[in-house]
């Protein structure tokens, strides 16, 4: 075939100002692609047509199918969603521009969580895997480790124990305790025996737990003594539950002196049950023993089977703070730190407090110097490994002197070994992101996602020094922005396209459990998940979150709660309608005859607004609030 004639004809037909290259030549033009040029991907097919995930621009030329995509400076590629519109509005990761990733590239045989863990056990059987520190008299003890092999053995025993108690394949299993090794082991057991895990959140209260258990038809629940006490209050109201497994932490000296962890704890005395209930209660240790004595072969799920059902708390859940947080982190000395902005805000607030003008001036000089060195001295290179087009970070420490004089003291607040930070769940201030990068000398990546998308929709690239965005698309999904005319957001906005963030790909959930109405509200007929968040595209194909379709509702709820927490004397507050509050005891109230005059007075309204603004800023509320 005369590729020159084909390319020239295609160029004239499309009238596009791009360079077109056949797939067999792509590997020699990476530099041109990174420069923002275009590539065509062609595959020989009998019918000459090839559609992958989306209806892209396709030309049938002598049994060749042509994909066209525009590369955005190495971070994202842009594709047309539909041929008839000719609108280039779908973004994919530059790491996988021609198809959405569904498997590990180097392990295409792994398609489920069970297969992934089996591979890990076979590969790292004798390596340390799960470590715990048992507190004795309020102190932190040495790590007690389980290997991958030991975790795999416990996983098989727990799964076999559940089958021994008559929990059938496909049943839902509740997890009513905080993160611990047993949480993971039970989850692996569910994956190995085709059971569905259902996390139960103690922070939501007993009514929410009861609702989740009944809605998901949970058959078995794993808990600890504290959460068991909550369950005992409504045993008769959760008829689907047949088995409760209680984990007791082993605090005996005998287990503390052992070199490795004793998983599951001791077989402690269990509470008596009401005679009217059919629920059986066993300890975690006993279930392990029963499973070992009655081993059952794995019954793993298919890739399309349900793995877990997650219930979200909405916008009004209140996270609980740990007052011993910083001491715990220093003792833990983590190297990889994954958290949410709330915690990073606290780290930032504690570190920037100065103890005098001299130290403050020294810190500012060091901070500005290292920031400039990072921005000027780090460059991108092209590294073609698992995926092409992945820019990675090069360069040495840009400021070793300042680290020694200033920043190592700040690093010590987290144990001194952190080399990687990641943040998600809500926007992280660019100032705080830069602070973490400069003061701790590690990589700081911010991501964006939601439960419905298996968490990760986009993530910053390691070599990207620009702050204030959430990166490029996950290679397993594609993103587009949909116009929201009522909020004046459109894909034609200049200089950056704006709109509601919509996601499509194999990472999406199947739908809301037993709720077809709400499923159809967020998943359209073309398979796009409408997130309700507003974003814009920055240069290079980076996504930035700027607003939310439900921002007004969230703002009212969050500000209302923060105001009420601050003005704690609720007997002296009469809420009329937001943001107007009548507060007994404030001196300026005494100057008015009635509430109507007070509310209409500009001075009083300004005073209330100023107070609420201060409260909102302290609570890290968005400016829109």
NORBEL-V770981 format. One record per pair of residues at least 12 apart in sequence whose ideal C-beta (glycine too) atoms are under 7 Angstrom apart, sorted by sequence separation. I is the first residue (numbers start at 1). J is the second residue. D is the distance in Angstrom with one decimal. If there is no record, write none. Layout:
BEGIN
i=I j=J d=D
i=I j=J d=D
END
This chain:
BEGIN
i=48 j=60 d=4.2
i=78 j=90 d=7.0
i=107 j=119 d=6.7
i=131 j=143 d=4.3
i=132 j=144 d=5.4
i=200 j=212 d=5.9
i=250 j=262 d=5.3
i=447 j=459 d=4.1
i=458 j=470 d=5.0
i=459 j=471 d=4.6
i=511 j=523 d=6.6
i=533 j=545 d=5.7
i=534 j=546 d=5.4
i=572 j=584 d=3.8
i=7 j=20 d=4.9
i=19 j=32 d=6.7
i=26 j=39 d=5.7
i=78 j=91 d=5.9
i=79 j=92 d=6.4
i=131 j=144 d=6.8
i=231 j=244 d=6.8
i=270 j=283 d=6.8
i=381 j=394 d=5.4
i=433 j=446 d=6.3
i=458 j=471 d=4.7
i=534 j=547 d=3.7
i=572 j=585 d=5.7
i=582 j=595 d=5.5
i=131 j=145 d=4.9
i=198 j=212 d=6.6
i=252 j=266 d=6.8
i=445 j=459 d=6.0
i=446 j=460 d=5.4
i=458 j=472 d=6.0
i=534 j=548 d=6.2
i=48 j=63 d=4.5
i=50 j=65 d=3.9
i=76 j=91 d=4.6
i=77 j=92 d=5.2
i=250 j=265 d=4.3
i=268 j=283 d=6.5
i=378 j=393 d=6.3
i=379 j=394 d=6.2
i=421 j=436 d=5.3
i=445 j=460 d=4.5
i=458 j=473 d=5.4
i=459 j=474 d=6.7
i=484 j=499 d=5.8
i=533 j=548 d=5.4
i=534 j=549 d=6.9
i=48 j=64 d=6.6
i=49 j=65 d=5.8
i=76 j=92 d=6.6
i=130 j=146 d=4.4
i=228 j=244 d=6.9
i=249 j=265 d=5.1
i=250 j=266 d=5.0
i=267 j=283 d=4.8
i=378 j=394 d=6.9
i=458 j=474 d=6.2
i=481 j=497 d=5.7
i=483 j=499 d=5.2
i=484 j=500 d=5.3
i=532 j=548 d=6.1
i=567 j=583 d=6.4
i=582 j=598 d=6.9
i=588 j=604 d=6.2
i=48 j=65 d=6.0
i=76 j=93 d=6.6
i=77 j=94 d=5.6
i=128 j=145 d=4.5
i=129 j=146 d=5.6
i=173 j=190 d=5.6
i=247 j=264 d=6.4
i=248 j=265 d=4.0
i=378 j=395 d=4.7
i=445 j=462 d=6.9
i=457 j=474 d=5.9
i=481 j=498 d=6.4
i=482 j=499 d=4.9
i=532 j=549 d=4.6
i=19 j=37 d=4.9
i=20 j=38 d=6.6
i=21 j=39 d=5.3
i=22 j=40 d=6.6
i=23 j=41 d=4.9
i=45 j=63 d=6.7
i=70 j=88 d=6.5
i=76 j=94 d=5.9
i=129 j=147 d=5.7
i=198 j=216 d=4.9
i=228 j=246 d=5.5
i=247 j=265 d=5.8
i=248 j=266 d=5.6
i=267 j=285 d=4.8
i=377 j=395 d=5.9
i=428 j=446 d=5.2
i=456 j=474 d=5.1
i=481 j=499 d=3.3
i=482 j=500 d=4.6
i=532 j=550 d=5.9
i=560 j=578 d=6.3
i=3 j=22 d=5.9
i=18 j=37 d=6.4
i=19 j=38 d=5.9
i=21 j=40 d=6.2
i=23 j=42 d=5.0
i=44 j=63 d=6.2
i=75 j=94 d=5.8
i=128 j=147 d=6.2
i=129 j=148 d=4.6
i=265 j=284 d=6.3
i=266 j=285 d=6.3
i=267 j=286 d=5.5
i=443 j=462 d=5.8
i=481 j=500 d=6.6
i=576 j=595 d=6.9
i=580 j=599 d=5.1
i=588 j=607 d=6.5
i=18 j=38 d=3.4
i=20 j=40 d=4.7
i=22 j=42 d=5.4
i=44 j=64 d=6.5
i=45 j=65 d=5.7
i=74 j=94 d=5.6
i=77 j=97 d=4.2
i=127 j=147 d=6.1
i=198 j=218 d=5.8
i=221 j=241 d=6.0
i=248 j=268 d=4.4
i=264 j=284 d=4.0
i=265 j=285 d=6.0
i=457 j=477 d=6.2
i=481 j=501 d=6.4
i=482 j=502 d=5.3
i=126 j=147 d=5.5
i=127 j=148 d=5.7
i=130 j=151 d=6.0
i=209 j=230 d=6.8
i=219 j=240 d=6.2
i=223 j=244 d=6.5
i=225 j=246 d=6.5
i=264 j=285 d=4.3
i=377 j=398 d=5.0
i=421 j=442 d=6.0
i=508 j=529 d=5.4
i=42 j=64 d=4.8
i=43 j=65 d=5.6
i=125 j=147 d=6.7
i=129 j=151 d=5.3
i=173 j=195 d=5.1
i=175 j=197 d=6.1
i=218 j=240 d=5.8
i=219 j=241 d=6.6
i=220 j=242 d=6.7
i=224 j=246 d=6.8
i=418 j=440 d=5.4
i=420 j=442 d=5.4
i=421 j=443 d=7.0
i=448 j=470 d=3.7
i=457 j=479 d=6.9
i=479 j=501 d=6.4
i=480 j=502 d=5.2
i=556 j=578 d=5.8
i=42 j=65 d=6.3
i=56 j=79 d=5.4
i=57 j=80 d=4.9
i=71 j=94 d=6.3
i=125 j=148 d=5.4
i=126 j=149 d=6.3
i=173 j=196 d=6.8
i=175 j=198 d=6.9
i=217 j=240 d=4.7
i=218 j=241 d=5.9
i=219 j=242 d=5.6
i=220 j=243 d=4.2
i=221 j=244 d=5.1
i=222 j=245 d=4.8
i=223 j=246 d=5.9
i=224 j=247 d=5.3
i=225 j=248 d=6.7
i=319 j=342 d=6.4
i=419 j=442 d=4.4
i=420 j=443 d=4.9
i=421 j=444 d=4.4
i=422 j=445 d=5.0
i=423 j=446 d=4.8
i=424 j=447 d=4.7
i=447 j=470 d=5.9
i=479 j=502 d=7.0
i=504 j=527 d=5.0
i=42 j=66 d=5.4
i=56 j=80 d=6.2
i=124 j=148 d=4.6
i=125 j=149 d=4.0
i=169 j=193 d=6.8
i=170 j=194 d=6.1
i=171 j=195 d=5.6
i=172 j=196 d=4.7
i=173 j=197 d=5.8
i=174 j=198 d=5.0
i=175 j=199 d=5.0
i=176 j=200 d=4.2
i=206 j=230 d=5.1
i=210 j=234 d=5.2
i=214 j=238 d=6.1
i=219 j=243 d=6.9
i=246 j=270 d=6.6
i=264 j=288 d=5.3
i=374 j=398 d=5.3
i=418 j=442 d=5.5
i=424 j=448 d=6.9
i=446 j=470 d=5.5
i=447 j=471 d=6.6
i=453 j=477 d=6.9
i=479 j=503 d=5.6
i=504 j=528 d=4.9
i=54 j=79 d=6.7
i=58 j=83 d=6.6
i=169 j=194 d=4.6
i=171 j=196 d=7.0
i=173 j=198 d=6.6
i=175 j=200 d=6.2
i=202 j=227 d=5.9
i=213 j=238 d=4.8
i=220 j=245 d=6.7
i=222 j=247 d=6.8
i=373 j=398 d=3.7
i=422 j=447 d=6.5
i=424 j=449 d=6.4
i=503 j=528 d=6.9
i=504 j=529 d=6.8
i=40 j=66 d=4.9
i=41 j=67 d=4.0
i=55 j=81 d=7.0
i=57 j=83 d=5.7
i=170 j=196 d=7.0
i=172 j=198 d=4.9
i=174 j=200 d=5.0
i=214 j=240 d=6.7
i=373 j=399 d=5.2
i=477 j=503 d=5.3
i=478 j=504 d=5.5
i=502 j=528 d=4.3
i=503 j=529 d=4.7
i=40 j=67 d=6.3
i=54 j=81 d=6.1
i=55 j=82 d=5.1
i=121 j=148 d=4.9
i=158 j=185 d=6.0
i=162 j=189 d=6.9
i=206 j=233 d=6.1
i=210 j=237 d=6.0
i=213 j=240 d=7.0
i=477 j=504 d=6.5
i=478 j=505 d=5.8
i=502 j=529 d=6.4
i=581 j=608 d=6.2
i=40 j=68 d=5.8
i=55 j=83 d=6.2
i=69 j=97 d=5.4
i=120 j=148 d=5.8
i=121 j=149 d=6.2
i=158 j=186 d=5.7
i=206 j=234 d=6.6
i=210 j=238 d=6.3
i=213 j=241 d=6.5
i=370 j=398 d=6.2
i=477 j=505 d=3.3
i=502 j=530 d=5.4
i=503 j=531 d=6.5
i=580 j=608 d=6.9
i=370 j=399 d=4.0
i=410 j=439 d=4.6
i=411 j=440 d=5.5
i=476 j=505 d=5.4
i=502 j=531 d=6.8
i=579 j=608 d=6.6
i=38 j=68 d=6.6
i=39 j=69 d=6.6
i=155 j=185 d=5.3
i=159 j=189 d=3.8
i=163 j=193 d=6.6
i=369 j=399 d=6.3
i=476 j=506 d=5.7
i=477 j=507 d=5.2
i=500 j=530 d=6.1
i=501 j=531 d=4.6
i=579 j=609 d=6.8
i=38 j=69 d=6.8
i=67 j=98 d=6.2
i=121 j=152 d=4.0
i=154 j=185 d=4.9
i=158 j=189 d=4.1
i=162 j=193 d=6.9
i=476 j=507 d=4.7
i=500 j=531 d=6.9
i=38 j=70 d=5.3
i=370 j=402 d=5.2
i=407 j=439 d=5.1
i=500 j=532 d=7.0
i=501 j=533 d=4.9
i=38 j=71 d=7.0
i=155 j=188 d=4.1
i=159 j=192 d=5.1
i=162 j=195 d=6.9
i=369 j=402 d=6.1
i=434 j=467 d=5.5
i=474 j=507 d=6.6
i=579 j=612 d=5.9
i=37 j=71 d=6.7
i=151 j=185 d=5.9
i=155 j=189 d=4.9
i=159 j=193 d=4.1
i=407 j=441 d=6.7
i=433 j=467 d=4.7
i=500 j=534 d=6.0
i=501 j=535 d=4.5
i=36 j=71 d=6.1
i=146 j=181 d=6.2
i=244 j=279 d=5.9
i=246 j=281 d=6.4
i=248 j=283 d=6.2
i=499 j=534 d=6.9
i=54 j=90 d=6.1
i=156 j=192 d=6.9
i=186 j=222 d=5.4
i=242 j=278 d=6.6
i=366 j=402 d=4.1
i=498 j=534 d=6.7
i=34 j=71 d=6.8
i=36 j=73 d=5.9
i=155 j=192 d=6.1
i=242 j=279 d=6.4
i=243 j=280 d=5.4
i=244 j=281 d=4.7
i=245 j=282 d=5.8
i=246 j=283 d=5.5
i=247 j=284 d=4.2
i=430 j=467 d=3.8
i=33 j=71 d=4.7
i=235 j=273 d=7.0
i=236 j=274 d=6.8
i=241 j=279 d=5.6
i=242 j=280 d=6.7
i=246 j=284 d=6.7
i=403 j=441 d=6.3
i=430 j=468 d=4.0
i=498 j=536 d=4.3
i=34 j=73 d=6.8
i=174 j=213 d=6.1
i=232 j=271 d=6.8
i=235 j=274 d=6.0
i=245 j=284 d=5.6
i=366 j=405 d=6.7
i=497 j=536 d=6.4
i=34 j=74 d=4.7
i=236 j=276 d=6.2
i=366 j=406 d=4.2
i=496 j=536 d=4.3
i=497 j=537 d=5.1
i=236 j=277 d=6.2
i=366 j=407 d=6.8
i=496 j=537 d=5.6
i=235 j=277 d=4.8
i=245 j=287 d=5.3
i=496 j=538 d=6.3
i=363 j=406 d=5.9
i=172 j=216 d=4.6
i=174 j=218 d=4.5
i=235 j=279 d=6.0
i=362 j=406 d=6.4
i=397 j=441 d=6.7
i=172 j=217 d=5.9
i=173 j=218 d=6.9
i=176 j=221 d=5.5
i=177 j=222 d=6.6
i=489 j=534 d=5.8
i=53 j=99 d=7.0
i=172 j=218 d=4.6
i=173 j=219 d=6.8
i=174 j=220 d=7.0
i=176 j=222 d=6.6
i=177 j=223 d=5.7
i=457 j=503 d=5.4
i=52 j=99 d=5.3
i=53 j=100 d=5.4
i=172 j=219 d=6.2
i=173 j=220 d=4.9
i=174 j=221 d=3.9
i=175 j=222 d=5.6
i=176 j=223 d=4.0
i=177 j=224 d=4.6
i=171 j=219 d=4.1
i=174 j=222 d=6.9
i=10 j=59 d=6.0
i=132 j=181 d=6.0
i=500 j=549 d=6.5
i=563 j=612 d=6.0
i=566 j=615 d=5.0
i=177 j=227 d=6.1
i=453 j=503 d=5.7
i=484 j=534 d=6.7
i=10 j=61 d=6.9
i=130 j=181 d=4.1
i=176 j=227 d=4.4
i=18 j=70 d=6.9
i=167 j=219 d=5.3
i=563 j=615 d=5.7
i=167 j=220 d=5.2
i=454 j=507 d=4.4
i=559 j=612 d=6.4
i=562 j=615 d=5.1
i=130 j=184 d=6.6
i=453 j=507 d=5.4
i=481 j=535 d=6.1
i=562 j=616 d=6.5
i=6 j=61 d=5.7
i=453 j=508 d=5.9
i=10 j=66 d=6.8
i=452 j=508 d=6.6
i=41 j=98 d=4.9
i=452 j=509 d=4.7
i=559 j=616 d=5.7
i=562 j=619 d=4.3
i=162 j=220 d=6.2
i=351 j=410 d=5.1
i=562 j=621 d=6.9
i=1 j=62 d=6.4
i=351 j=413 d=6.3
i=559 j=621 d=6.2
i=371 j=434 d=6.6
i=558 j=621 d=5.8
i=374 j=438 d=6.9
i=479 j=543 d=6.7
i=182 j=247 d=5.4
i=484 j=549 d=7.0
i=559 j=625 d=5.0
i=371 j=438 d=5.4
i=558 j=625 d=6.3
i=370 j=438 d=5.1
i=393 j=462 d=5.2
i=469 j=538 d=5.5
i=472 j=541 d=5.5
i=555 j=624 d=5.9
i=177 j=247 d=6.5
i=391 j=461 d=5.8
i=392 j=462 d=5.8
i=393 j=463 d=4.5
i=452 j=522 d=7.0
i=472 j=542 d=6.2
i=555 j=625 d=4.1
i=117 j=188 d=5.3
i=367 j=438 d=5.9
i=392 j=463 d=5.4
i=471 j=542 d=6.1
i=391 j=463 d=4.2
i=471 j=543 d=6.6
i=469 j=542 d=4.4
i=470 j=543 d=5.3
i=551 j=624 d=5.6
i=117 j=191 d=6.8
i=469 j=543 d=6.2
i=470 j=544 d=6.9
i=469 j=544 d=4.3
i=470 j=545 d=6.1
i=166 j=242 d=7.0
i=167 j=243 d=6.4
i=453 j=529 d=6.5
i=466 j=542 d=6.9
i=468 j=544 d=6.5
i=114 j=191 d=4.1
i=337 j=414 d=6.9
i=452 j=529 d=5.9
i=113 j=191 d=4.4
i=114 j=192 d=5.2
i=165 j=243 d=5.0
i=185 j=263 d=7.0
i=112 j=191 d=6.8
i=344 j=423 d=6.2
i=334 j=414 d=6.8
i=182 j=263 d=6.5
i=334 j=415 d=6.3
i=337 j=418 d=5.2
i=450 j=531 d=6.3
i=181 j=263 d=6.2
i=182 j=264 d=6.6
i=333 j=415 d=3.1
i=335 j=417 d=4.9
i=341 j=423 d=6.0
i=330 j=413 d=6.8
i=332 j=415 d=6.3
i=333 j=416 d=6.7
i=334 j=417 d=6.9
i=335 j=418 d=6.2
i=337 j=420 d=6.9
i=340 j=423 d=6.7
i=380 j=463 d=4.8
i=330 j=414 d=7.0
i=333 j=417 d=5.1
i=334 j=418 d=6.0
i=335 j=419 d=5.5
i=336 j=420 d=4.8
i=337 j=421 d=5.0
i=338 j=422 d=4.7
i=339 j=423 d=6.5
i=340 j=424 d=6.7
i=344 j=428 d=6.3
i=348 j=432 d=4.9
i=329 j=414 d=5.2
i=330 j=415 d=5.2
i=340 j=425 d=4.3
i=341 j=426 d=5.3
i=458 j=543 d=5.0
i=329 j=415 d=6.2
i=340 j=426 d=6.7
i=341 j=427 d=6.8
i=326 j=413 d=6.6
i=341 j=428 d=4.6
i=345 j=432 d=6.4
i=348 j=435 d=5.5
i=378 j=465 d=6.4
i=344 j=432 d=5.5
i=351 j=439 d=6.6
i=387 j=475 d=7.0
i=375 j=465 d=6.1
i=374 j=465 d=6.6
i=344 j=436 d=6.5
i=216 j=309 d=5.4
i=448 j=543 d=6.7
i=448 j=545 d=6.3
i=212 j=311 d=5.1
i=182 j=284 d=6.3
i=193 j=298 d=6.7
i=194 j=299 d=5.1
i=192 j=298 d=4.8
i=193 j=299 d=5.1
i=194 j=300 d=6.6
i=194 j=301 d=4.5
i=192 j=300 d=6.0
i=154 j=263 d=5.5
i=204 j=313 d=5.7
i=196 j=306 d=5.3
i=194 j=305 d=6.6
i=196 j=307 d=6.9
i=197 j=308 d=4.5
i=198 j=309 d=5.0
i=199 j=310 d=6.4
i=196 j=308 d=6.4
i=201 j=313 d=6.6
i=196 j=309 d=6.0
i=204 j=317 d=6.9
i=146 j=260 d=6.7
i=203 j=317 d=6.3
i=141 j=256 d=6.8
i=145 j=260 d=5.8
i=146 j=261 d=5.4
i=165 j=280 d=7.0
i=144 j=260 d=5.9
i=145 j=261 d=6.4
i=191 j=307 d=6.8
i=144 j=261 d=3.6
i=146 j=263 d=6.5
i=203 j=320 d=6.5
i=427 j=545 d=5.8
i=136 j=256 d=6.6
i=134 j=256 d=6.2
i=161 j=287 d=4.0
i=164 j=290 d=5.1
i=161 j=288 d=6.6
i=164 j=291 d=6.5
i=132 j=261 d=5.7
i=158 j=287 d=6.3
i=161 j=290 d=4.6
i=158 j=288 d=6.5
i=161 j=291 d=3.3
i=164 j=294 d=4.7
i=169 j=299 d=5.8
i=157 j=288 d=4.9
i=160 j=291 d=3.7
i=159 j=291 d=6.9
i=158 j=291 d=5.8
i=163 j=296 d=4.9
i=154 j=288 d=6.6
i=157 j=291 d=3.5
i=160 j=294 d=5.7
i=157 j=292 d=4.8
i=160 j=295 d=5.1
i=160 j=296 d=4.3
i=159 j=296 d=7.0
i=172 j=309 d=6.6
i=156 j=295 d=6.7
i=312 j=451 d=5.5
i=310 j=451 d=5.0
i=114 j=300 d=4.4
i=114 j=301 d=6.8
i=112 j=300 d=6.4
i=112 j=301 d=6.0
i=112 j=303 d=5.6
i=140 j=331 d=5.1
i=111 j=303 d=4.3
i=113 j=307 d=6.1
i=306 j=510 d=6.9
i=309 j=513 d=5.3
i=315 j=554 d=5.0
i=316 j=557 d=5.7
i=315 j=557 d=5.8
i=345 j=620 d=5.9
i=106 j=386 d=6.8
i=105 j=386 d=5.3
i=96 j=387 d=5.9
i=95 j=387 d=3.7
i=95 j=389 d=6.0
i=94 j=389 d=4.0
i=95 j=390 d=5.4
i=216 j=513 d=6.7
i=215 j=514 d=6.8
i=74 j=389 d=5.7
i=74 j=391 d=5.2
i=34 j=382 d=6.4
i=30 j=382 d=5.9
i=30 j=384 d=6.8
i=34 j=389 d=6.7
i=33 j=389 d=6.9
i=30 j=388 d=6.2
i=30 j=389 d=7.0
i=101 j=475 d=4.3
i=102 j=476 d=6.8
i=101 j=476 d=4.7
i=100 j=476 d=5.5
i=100 j=477 d=6.4
i=94 j=472 d=6.9
i=100 j=478 d=6.6
i=93 j=472 d=5.5
i=96 j=475 d=4.0
i=93 j=473 d=4.8
i=95 j=475 d=4.9
i=92 j=473 d=5.7
i=93 j=474 d=6.5
i=91 j=473 d=5.6
i=93 j=475 d=4.2
i=75 j=461 d=6.0
i=92 j=478 d=4.9
i=91 j=478 d=6.5
i=90 j=478 d=5.3
i=91 j=479 d=4.9
i=91 j=480 d=7.0
i=90 j=480 d=4.9
i=89 j=480 d=5.0
i=89 j=481 d=6.9
i=76 j=472 d=4.7
i=75 j=472 d=4.2
i=76 j=473 d=6.2
i=81 j=480 d=6.4
i=89 j=491 d=5.8
i=102 j=506 d=4.8
i=100 j=505 d=4.7
i=100 j=506 d=6.1
i=54 j=478 d=6.6
i=53 j=478 d=6.9
i=91 j=541 d=5.7
i=75 j=540 d=4.6
i=76 j=541 d=2.5
i=73 j=539 d=7.0
i=75 j=541 d=4.4
i=73 j=540 d=4.3
i=75 j=542 d=5.9
i=72 j=540 d=5.6
i=72 j=541 d=3.5
END
